Amino acid sequence: MTIESNQSNYFVQSVAKGFEVLNAFNASSTHLTLGELAQKTGINKATVRRFALTLVDLGYLRLNHDNRFQLSPKVLNLGHDYLESLNLPDLGQPILETIATQLKESTNLAILDGSEVVYVSRVNAAERIVGANLRVGSRLPYYATSLGKALVAWIPEAERRNIWNQSKIEPFTEKTLITFGKFEENLAQCRSQGFAYGDGELEEGLRSIAMPIFNRKGETIAAMNISTHMLRTTKEKILDNYLPVLKDGVEKLNKQIAY
């Protein structure tokens, strides 16, 4: 197996070779020696040894007592996470529809792409005009939305800072949090109360409440929210009436993902 030559200028050979080693294993080649790995990948024995042992350290390969390598169960995580991402909109749509019908408000499911919130599933309440321009695939700045807060509040601080530094931070309203310190204070409150609250940070009058969706490893993979407007909904109503409904929907989706 050889690496194709039509590569982009940022192509990293070492990463590609690491996957060549993983791809050498199949149903008929479950246990391979260094010599067999070198033969199957076309990588010289000394180099393939470094890649194989690195993959052992990372947990994707096992080195048995007979000096043969084999895949470890950890490789299943890659496929499982991919399947989770594929199933997420399908699993979430019925839950969003139930919430929207019950509350007569728009509901959304989103993921994080860089520093943007990307809508992957959405139900717009028929009688609501606000937010009608949003659709599946719409992108919003993460730092000015309840969805974005819920998506990053539970990830490591170093990752949060990296995302912040990659963002073009600008105020949309007087309430937009435009310093990392203030944003971190808000995220700490999110973690403490278990949900994120948005109040006019993206657009005056818009209010929303969001909660994270976790995979089976406890990692944030998405967020679900309910959006409304201050003209018809107070903060007290959101916390007393909307939050329990959102919690129930998030719990159902988290259970389905775990299964």
Buried (B, 14 or more C-beta within 10 A) or exposed (E): EEBEEEEEEEEEEEEEBBBBBBEBBEEEEEEBBBEBBBBBBEBEEEBBBBBBBBBBEEEBBBBEEEEBBEBBEEBEBEEEBEEBBEEBBEBBBBBBEBBBEBBEBBBBBBBBEEBBBBBBBBBBBEEBEBBEEBEEEBBBBBBBBBBBBBBBBBBEEEEBEEBBEEBEBEEBBEBBBEEBEEBBEBBEBBEEEEBBBBBBBBBEEBBBBBBBBBBBEEEBBBBBBBBBBBEEBEEEBBBEBBBEBBBBBBEBBBEBBEE
